[in-house]
Amino acid sequence: MAVIELAPGQKLFREGATSRHIYRVISGEVEVSRQAGDRVAVLGRVGPGSFVGEMGALVSAPRTGTARAVSSTAL
């Protein structure tokens, strides 16, 4: 298993992308959002110990949202 480090604002994955991986937040915080017309709706934030990206990867569906680091984050 590899550790991924993200800078604040850096995207982990984008809405509509192919789902291949599930990520566990080691440190920092990730915000998940979704495009709603011309607006962006924040779906939630996850922190250490939480998983992100599991829904699309488990059902082999495109990503339903965009995940980006809120702070320096390790996954």
MODELLER restraints for C-alpha pairs under 7 A, 6 or more apart:
rsr = mdl.restraints
at = mdl.atoms
rsr.add(forms.Gaussian(group=physical.xy_distance, feature=features.Distance(at['CA:3:A'], at['CA:74:A']), mean=6.54, stdev=0.5))
rsr.add(forms.Gaussian(group=physical.xy_distance, feature=features.Distance(at['CA:3:A'], at['CA:75:A']), mean=5.60, stdev=0.5))
rsr.add(forms.Gaussian(group=physical.xy_distance, feature=features.Distance(at['CA:4:A'], at['CA:74:A']), mean=5.58, stdev=0.5))
rsr.add(forms.Gaussian(group=physical.xy_distance, feature=features.Distance(at['CA:4:A'], at['CA:75:A']), mean=5.11, stdev=0.5))
rsr.add(forms.Gaussian(group=physical.xy_distance, feature=features.Distance(at['CA:5:A'], at['CA:73:A']), mean=5.69, stdev=0.5))
rsr.add(forms.Gaussian(group=physical.xy_distance, feature=features.Distance(at['CA:5:A'], at['CA:74:A']), mean=4.46, stdev=0.5))
rsr.add(forms.Gaussian(group=physical.xy_distance, feature=features.Distance(at['CA:5:A'], at['CA:75:A']), mean=6.44, stdev=0.5))
rsr.add(forms.Gaussian(group=physical.xy_distance, feature=features.Distance(at['CA:6:A'], at['CA:69:A']), mean=6.28, stdev=0.5))
rsr.add(forms.Gaussian(group=physical.xy_distance, feature=features.Distance(at['CA:6:A'], at['CA:72:A']), mean=5.82, stdev=0.5))
rsr.add(forms.Gaussian(group=physical.xy_distance, feature=features.Distance(at['CA:6:A'], at['CA:73:A']), mean=5.15, stdev=0.5))
rsr.add(forms.Gaussian(group=physical.xy_distance, feature=features.Distance(at['CA:6:A'], at['CA:74:A']), mean=6.37, stdev=0.5))
rsr.add(forms.Gaussian(group=physical.xy_distance, feature=features.Distance(at['CA:7:A'], at['CA:69:A']), mean=6.58, stdev=0.5))
rsr.add(forms.Gaussian(group=physical.xy_distance, feature=features.Distance(at['CA:7:A'], at['CA:71:A']), mean=6.58, stdev=0.5))
rsr.add(forms.Gaussian(group=physical.xy_distance, feature=features.Distance(at['CA:7:A'], at['CA:72:A']), mean=4.77, stdev=0.5))
rsr.add(forms.Gaussian(group=physical.xy_distance, feature=features.Distance(at['CA:7:A'], at['CA:73:A']), mean=6.58, stdev=0.5))
rsr.add(forms.Gaussian(group=physical.xy_distance, feature=features.Distance(at['CA:8:A'], at['CA:69:A']), mean=5.11, stdev=0.5))
rsr.add(forms.Gaussian(group=physical.xy_distance, feature=features.Distance(at['CA:8:A'], at['CA:70:A']), mean=5.16, stdev=0.5))
rsr.add(forms.Gaussian(group=physical.xy_distance, feature=features.Distance(at['CA:8:A'], at['CA:71:A']), mean=4.35, stdev=0.5))
rsr.add(forms.Gaussian(group=physical.xy_distance, feature=features.Distance(at['CA:8:A'], at['CA:72:A']), mean=5.20, stdev=0.5))
rsr.add(forms.Gaussian(group=physical.xy_distance, feature=features.Distance(at['CA:9:A'], at['CA:68:A']), mean=5.79, stdev=0.5))
rsr.add(forms.Gaussian(group=physical.xy_distance, feature=features.Distance(at['CA:9:A'], at['CA:69:A']), mean=5.17, stdev=0.5))
rsr.add(forms.Gaussian(group=physical.xy_distance, feature=features.Distance(at['CA:9:A'], at['CA:70:A']), mean=5.85, stdev=0.5))
rsr.add(forms.Gaussian(group=physical.xy_distance, feature=features.Distance(at['CA:10:A'], at['CA:68:A']), mean=5.46, stdev=0.5))
rsr.add(forms.Gaussian(group=physical.xy_distance, feature=features.Distance(at['CA:10:A'], at['CA:69:A']), mean=5.55, stdev=0.5))
rsr.add(forms.Gaussian(group=physical.xy_distance, feature=features.Distance(at['CA:11:A'], at['CA:67:A']), mean=5.80, stdev=0.5))
rsr.add(forms.Gaussian(group=physical.xy_distance, feature=features.Distance(at['CA:11:A'], at['CA:68:A']), mean=4.06, stdev=0.5))
rsr.add(forms.Gaussian(group=physical.xy_distance, feature=features.Distance(at['CA:11:A'], at['CA:69:A']), mean=6.37, stdev=0.5))
rsr.add(forms.Gaussian(group=physical.xy_distance, feature=features.Distance(at['CA:12:A'], at['CA:67:A']), mean=5.40, stdev=0.5))
rsr.add(forms.Gaussian(group=physical.xy_distance, feature=features.Distance(at['CA:12:A'], at['CA:68:A']), mean=5.46, stdev=0.5))
rsr.add(forms.Gaussian(group=physical.xy_distance, feature=features.Distance(at['CA:13:A'], at['CA:66:A']), mean=5.67, stdev=0.5))
rsr.add(forms.Gaussian(group=physical.xy_distance, feature=features.Distance(at['CA:13:A'], at['CA:67:A']), mean=5.50, stdev=0.5))
rsr.add(forms.Gaussian(group=physical.xy_distance, feature=features.Distance(at['CA:14:A'], at['CA:63:A']), mean=6.83, stdev=0.5))
rsr.add(forms.Gaussian(group=physical.xy_distance, feature=features.Distance(at['CA:14:A'], at['CA:65:A']), mean=6.38, stdev=0.5))
rsr.add(forms.Gaussian(group=physical.xy_distance, feature=features.Distance(at['CA:14:A'], at['CA:66:A']), mean=4.20, stdev=0.5))
rsr.add(forms.Gaussian(group=physical.xy_distance, feature=features.Distance(at['CA:14:A'], at['CA:67:A']), mean=6.51, stdev=0.5))
rsr.add(forms.Gaussian(group=physical.xy_distance, feature=features.Distance(at['CA:15:A'], at['CA:34:A']), mean=6.91, stdev=0.5))
rsr.add(forms.Gaussian(group=physical.xy_distance, feature=features.Distance(at['CA:15:A'], at['CA:63:A']), mean=4.96, stdev=0.5))
rsr.add(forms.Gaussian(group=physical.xy_distance, feature=features.Distance(at['CA:15:A'], at['CA:64:A']), mean=5.27, stdev=0.5))
rsr.add(forms.Gaussian(group=physical.xy_distance, feature=features.Distance(at['CA:15:A'], at['CA:65:A']), mean=4.22, stdev=0.5))
rsr.add(forms.Gaussian(group=physical.xy_distance, feature=features.Distance(at['CA:15:A'], at['CA:66:A']), mean=4.63, stdev=0.5))
rsr.add(forms.Gaussian(group=physical.xy_distance, feature=features.Distance(at['CA:16:A'], at['CA:62:A']), mean=5.00, stdev=0.5))
rsr.add(forms.Gaussian(group=physical.xy_distance, feature=features.Distance(at['CA:16:A'], at['CA:63:A']), mean=4.85, stdev=0.5))
rsr.add(forms.Gaussian(group=physical.xy_distance, feature=features.Distance(at['CA:16:A'], at['CA:64:A']), mean=6.21, stdev=0.5))
rsr.add(forms.Gaussian(group=physical.xy_distance, feature=features.Distance(at['CA:17:A'], at['CA:62:A']), mean=5.37, stdev=0.5))
rsr.add(forms.Gaussian(group=physical.xy_distance, feature=features.Distance(at['CA:17:A'], at['CA:63:A']), mean=5.34, stdev=0.5))
rsr.add(forms.Gaussian(group=physical.xy_distance, feature=features.Distance(at['CA:18:A'], at['CA:61:A']), mean=6.94, stdev=0.5))
rsr.add(forms.Gaussian(group=physical.xy_distance, feature=features.Distance(at['CA:18:A'], at['CA:62:A']), mean=4.75, stdev=0.5))
rsr.add(forms.Gaussian(group=physical.xy_distance, feature=features.Distance(at['CA:18:A'], at['CA:63:A']), mean=6.27, stdev=0.5))
rsr.add(forms.Gaussian(group=physical.xy_distance, feature=features.Distance(at['CA:19:A'], at['CA:56:A']), mean=5.29, stdev=0.5))
rsr.add(forms.Gaussian(group=physical.xy_distance, feature=features.Distance(at['CA:19:A'], at['CA:57:A']), mean=4.81, stdev=0.5))
rsr.add(forms.Gaussian(group=physical.xy_distance, feature=features.Distance(at['CA:19:A'], at['CA:60:A']), mean=6.27, stdev=0.5))
rsr.add(forms.Gaussian(group=physical.xy_distance, feature=features.Distance(at['CA:19:A'], at['CA:61:A']), mean=6.23, stdev=0.5))
rsr.add(forms.Gaussian(group=physical.xy_distance, feature=features.Distance(at['CA:19:A'], at['CA:62:A']), mean=5.47, stdev=0.5))
rsr.add(forms.Gaussian(group=physical.xy_distance, feature=features.Distance(at['CA:19:A'], at['CA:63:A']), mean=5.77, stdev=0.5))
rsr.add(forms.Gaussian(group=physical.xy_distance, feature=features.Distance(at['CA:20:A'], at['CA:57:A']), mean=5.38, stdev=0.5))
rsr.add(forms.Gaussian(group=physical.xy_distance, feature=features.Distance(at['CA:21:A'], at['CA:53:A']), mean=6.76, stdev=0.5))
rsr.add(forms.Gaussian(group=physical.xy_distance, feature=features.Distance(at['CA:21:A'], at['CA:57:A']), mean=5.91, stdev=0.5))
rsr.add(forms.Gaussian(group=physical.xy_distance, feature=features.Distance(at['CA:22:A'], at['CA:51:A']), mean=6.96, stdev=0.5))
rsr.add(forms.Gaussian(group=physical.xy_distance, feature=features.Distance(at['CA:22:A'], at['CA:52:A']), mean=6.17, stdev=0.5))
rsr.add(forms.Gaussian(group=physical.xy_distance, feature=features.Distance(at['CA:22:A'], at['CA:53:A']), mean=4.92, stdev=0.5))
rsr.add(forms.Gaussian(group=physical.xy_distance, feature=features.Distance(at['CA:22:A'], at['CA:54:A']), mean=4.90, stdev=0.5))
rsr.add(forms.Gaussian(group=physical.xy_distance, feature=features.Distance(at['CA:22:A'], at['CA:57:A']), mean=6.43, stdev=0.5))
rsr.add(forms.Gaussian(group=physical.xy_distance, feature=features.Distance(at['CA:23:A'], at['CA:51:A']), mean=5.51, stdev=0.5))
rsr.add(forms.Gaussian(group=physical.xy_distance, feature=features.Distance(at['CA:23:A'], at['CA:52:A']), mean=5.29, stdev=0.5))
rsr.add(forms.Gaussian(group=physical.xy_distance, feature=features.Distance(at['CA:23:A'], at['CA:53:A']), mean=6.21, stdev=0.5))
rsr.add(forms.Gaussian(group=physical.xy_distance, feature=features.Distance(at['CA:23:A'], at['CA:75:A']), mean=6.06, stdev=0.5))
rsr.add(forms.Gaussian(group=physical.xy_distance, feature=features.Distance(at['CA:24:A'], at['CA:49:A']), mean=6.29, stdev=0.5))
rsr.add(forms.Gaussian(group=physical.xy_distance, feature=features.Distance(at['CA:24:A'], at['CA:50:A']), mean=5.67, stdev=0.5))
rsr.add(forms.Gaussian(group=physical.xy_distance, feature=features.Distance(at['CA:24:A'], at['CA:51:A']), mean=4.35, stdev=0.5))
rsr.add(forms.Gaussian(group=physical.xy_distance, feature=features.Distance(at['CA:24:A'], at['CA:52:A']), mean=6.36, stdev=0.5))
rsr.add(forms.Gaussian(group=physical.xy_distance, feature=features.Distance(at['CA:24:A'], at['CA:75:A']), mean=5.39, stdev=0.5))
rsr.add(forms.Gaussian(group=physical.xy_distance, feature=features.Distance(at['CA:25:A'], at['CA:47:A']), mean=5.95, stdev=0.5))
rsr.add(forms.Gaussian(group=physical.xy_distance, feature=features.Distance(at['CA:25:A'], at['CA:48:A']), mean=4.77, stdev=0.5))
rsr.add(forms.Gaussian(group=physical.xy_distance, feature=features.Distance(at['CA:25:A'], at['CA:49:A']), mean=5.55, stdev=0.5))
rsr.add(forms.Gaussian(group=physical.xy_distance, feature=features.Distance(at['CA:25:A'], at['CA:50:A']), mean=5.61, stdev=0.5))
rsr.add(forms.Gaussian(group=physical.xy_distance, feature=features.Distance(at['CA:25:A'], at['CA:51:A']), mean=6.20, stdev=0.5))
rsr.add(forms.Gaussian(group=physical.xy_distance, feature=features.Distance(at['CA:25:A'], at['CA:74:A']), mean=6.21, stdev=0.5))
rsr.add(forms.Gaussian(group=physical.xy_distance, feature=features.Distance(at['CA:25:A'], at['CA:75:A']), mean=4.51, stdev=0.5))
rsr.add(forms.Gaussian(group=physical.xy_distance, feature=features.Distance(at['CA:26:A'], at['CA:48:A']), mean=4.90, stdev=0.5))
rsr.add(forms.Gaussian(group=physical.xy_distance, feature=features.Distance(at['CA:26:A'], at['CA:49:A']), mean=6.10, stdev=0.5))
rsr.add(forms.Gaussian(group=physical.xy_distance, feature=features.Distance(at['CA:26:A'], at['CA:74:A']), mean=5.33, stdev=0.5))
rsr.add(forms.Gaussian(group=physical.xy_distance, feature=features.Distance(at['CA:26:A'], at['CA:75:A']), mean=5.18, stdev=0.5))
rsr.add(forms.Gaussian(group=physical.xy_distance, feature=features.Distance(at['CA:27:A'], at['CA:47:A']), mean=6.82, stdev=0.5))
rsr.add(forms.Gaussian(group=physical.xy_distance, feature=features.Distance(at['CA:27:A'], at['CA:48:A']), mean=5.03, stdev=0.5))
rsr.add(forms.Gaussian(group=physical.xy_distance, feature=features.Distance(at['CA:27:A'], at['CA:73:A']), mean=5.38, stdev=0.5))
rsr.add(forms.Gaussian(group=physical.xy_distance, feature=features.Distance(at['CA:27:A'], at['CA:74:A']), mean=5.20, stdev=0.5))
rsr.add(forms.Gaussian(group=physical.xy_distance, feature=features.Distance(at['CA:28:A'], at['CA:47:A']), mean=6.06, stdev=0.5))
rsr.add(forms.Gaussian(group=physical.xy_distance, feature=features.Distance(at['CA:28:A'], at['CA:48:A']), mean=6.54, stdev=0.5))
rsr.add(forms.Gaussian(group=physical.xy_distance, feature=features.Distance(at['CA:28:A'], at['CA:71:A']), mean=5.63, stdev=0.5))
rsr.add(forms.Gaussian(group=physical.xy_distance, feature=features.Distance(at['CA:28:A'], at['CA:72:A']), mean=5.63, stdev=0.5))
rsr.add(forms.Gaussian(group=physical.xy_distance, feature=features.Distance(at['CA:28:A'], at['CA:73:A']), mean=4.14, stdev=0.5))
rsr.add(forms.Gaussian(group=physical.xy_distance, feature=features.Distance(at['CA:28:A'], at['CA:74:A']), mean=6.51, stdev=0.5))
rsr.add(forms.Gaussian(group=physical.xy_distance, feature=features.Distance(at['CA:29:A'], at['CA:45:A']), mean=6.71, stdev=0.5))
rsr.add(forms.Gaussian(group=physical.xy_distance, feature=features.Distance(at['CA:29:A'], at['CA:46:A']), mean=5.67, stdev=0.5))
rsr.add(forms.Gaussian(group=physical.xy_distance, feature=features.Distance(at['CA:29:A'], at['CA:47:A']), mean=4.55, stdev=0.5))
rsr.add(forms.Gaussian(group=physical.xy_distance, feature=features.Distance(at['CA:29:A'], at['CA:69:A']), mean=5.98, stdev=0.5))
rsr.add(forms.Gaussian(group=physical.xy_distance, feature=features.Distance(at['CA:29:A'], at['CA:70:A']), mean=5.44, stdev=0.5))
rsr.add(forms.Gaussian(group=physical.xy_distance, feature=features.Distance(at['CA:29:A'], at['CA:71:A']), mean=5.93, stdev=0.5))
rsr.add(forms.Gaussian(group=physical.xy_distance, feature=features.Distance(at['CA:29:A'], at['CA:73:A']), mean=6.09, stdev=0.5))
rsr.add(forms.Gaussian(group=physical.xy_distance, feature=features.Distance(at['CA:30:A'], at['CA:45:A']), mean=5.54, stdev=0.5))
rsr.add(forms.Gaussian(group=physical.xy_distance, feature=features.Distance(at['CA:30:A'], at['CA:46:A']), mean=5.36, stdev=0.5))
rsr.add(forms.Gaussian(group=physical.xy_distance, feature=features.Distance(at['CA:30:A'], at['CA:47:A']), mean=6.53, stdev=0.5))
rsr.add(forms.Gaussian(group=physical.xy_distance, feature=features.Distance(at['CA:30:A'], at['CA:67:A']), mean=6.32, stdev=0.5))
rsr.add(forms.Gaussian(group=physical.xy_distance, feature=features.Distance(at['CA:30:A'], at['CA:68:A']), mean=5.50, stdev=0.5))
rsr.add(forms.Gaussian(group=physical.xy_distance, feature=features.Distance(at['CA:30:A'], at['CA:69:A']), mean=4.50, stdev=0.5))
rsr.add(forms.Gaussian(group=physical.xy_distance, feature=features.Distance(at['CA:30:A'], at['CA:70:A']), mean=5.49, stdev=0.5))
rsr.add(forms.Gaussian(group=physical.xy_distance, feature=features.Distance(at['CA:31:A'], at['CA:44:A']), mean=5.86, stdev=0.5))
rsr.add(forms.Gaussian(group=physical.xy_distance, feature=features.Distance(at['CA:31:A'], at['CA:45:A']), mean=4.31, stdev=0.5))
rsr.add(forms.Gaussian(group=physical.xy_distance, feature=features.Distance(at['CA:31:A'], at['CA:46:A']), mean=6.53, stdev=0.5))
rsr.add(forms.Gaussian(group=physical.xy_distance, feature=features.Distance(at['CA:31:A'], at['CA:67:A']), mean=5.59, stdev=0.5))
rsr.add(forms.Gaussian(group=physical.xy_distance, feature=features.Distance(at['CA:31:A'], at['CA:68:A']), mean=5.49, stdev=0.5))
rsr.add(forms.Gaussian(group=physical.xy_distance, feature=features.Distance(at['CA:31:A'], at['CA:69:A']), mean=6.31, stdev=0.5))
rsr.add(forms.Gaussian(group=physical.xy_distance, feature=features.Distance(at['CA:31:A'], at['CA:70:A']), mean=6.24, stdev=0.5))
rsr.add(forms.Gaussian(group=physical.xy_distance, feature=features.Distance(at['CA:32:A'], at['CA:42:A']), mean=6.08, stdev=0.5))
rsr.add(forms.Gaussian(group=physical.xy_distance, feature=features.Distance(at['CA:32:A'], at['CA:43:A']), mean=5.52, stdev=0.5))
rsr.add(forms.Gaussian(group=physical.xy_distance, feature=features.Distance(at['CA:32:A'], at['CA:44:A']), mean=5.51, stdev=0.5))
rsr.add(forms.Gaussian(group=physical.xy_distance, feature=features.Distance(at['CA:32:A'], at['CA:45:A']), mean=6.13, stdev=0.5))
rsr.add(forms.Gaussian(group=physical.xy_distance, feature=features.Distance(at['CA:32:A'], at['CA:65:A']), mean=6.14, stdev=0.5))
rsr.add(forms.Gaussian(group=physical.xy_distance, feature=features.Distance(at['CA:32:A'], at['CA:66:A']), mean=5.48, stdev=0.5))
rsr.add(forms.Gaussian(group=physical.xy_distance, feature=features.Distance(at['CA:32:A'], at['CA:67:A']), mean=4.43, stdev=0.5))
rsr.add(forms.Gaussian(group=physical.xy_distance, feature=features.Distance(at['CA:32:A'], at['CA:68:A']), mean=6.64, stdev=0.5))
rsr.add(forms.Gaussian(group=physical.xy_distance, feature=features.Distance(at['CA:33:A'], at['CA:40:A']), mean=6.51, stdev=0.5))
rsr.add(forms.Gaussian(group=physical.xy_distance, feature=features.Distance(at['CA:33:A'], at['CA:41:A']), mean=5.45, stdev=0.5))
rsr.add(forms.Gaussian(group=physical.xy_distance, feature=features.Distance(at['CA:33:A'], at['CA:42:A']), mean=4.16, stdev=0.5))
rsr.add(forms.Gaussian(group=physical.xy_distance, feature=features.Distance(at['CA:33:A'], at['CA:43:A']), mean=5.09, stdev=0.5))
rsr.add(forms.Gaussian(group=physical.xy_distance, feature=features.Distance(at['CA:33:A'], at['CA:65:A']), mean=5.35, stdev=0.5))
rsr.add(forms.Gaussian(group=physical.xy_distance, feature=features.Distance(at['CA:33:A'], at['CA:66:A']), mean=5.26, stdev=0.5))
rsr.add(forms.Gaussian(group=physical.xy_distance, feature=features.Distance(at['CA:33:A'], at['CA:67:A']), mean=6.55, stdev=0.5))
rsr.add(forms.Gaussian(group=physical.xy_distance, feature=features.Distance(at['CA:34:A'], at['CA:40:A']), mean=5.70, stdev=0.5))
rsr.add(forms.Gaussian(group=physical.xy_distance, feature=features.Distance(at['CA:34:A'], at['CA:41:A']), mean=5.26, stdev=0.5))
rsr.add(forms.Gaussian(group=physical.xy_distance, feature=features.Distance(at['CA:34:A'], at['CA:42:A']), mean=6.43, stdev=0.5))
rsr.add(forms.Gaussian(group=physical.xy_distance, feature=features.Distance(at['CA:34:A'], at['CA:43:A']), mean=6.93, stdev=0.5))
rsr.add(forms.Gaussian(group=physical.xy_distance, feature=features.Distance(at['CA:34:A'], at['CA:65:A']), mean=4.65, stdev=0.5))
rsr.add(forms.Gaussian(group=physical.xy_distance, feature=features.Distance(at['CA:34:A'], at['CA:66:A']), mean=6.13, stdev=0.5))
rsr.add(forms.Gaussian(group=physical.xy_distance, feature=features.Distance(at['CA:35:A'], at['CA:41:A']), mean=6.23, stdev=0.5))
rsr.add(forms.Gaussian(group=physical.xy_distance, feature=features.Distance(at['CA:56:A'], at['CA:62:A']), mean=5.86, stdev=0.5))
rsr.add(forms.Gaussian(group=physical.xy_distance, feature=features.Distance(at['CA:56:A'], at['CA:63:A']), mean=5.47, stdev=0.5))
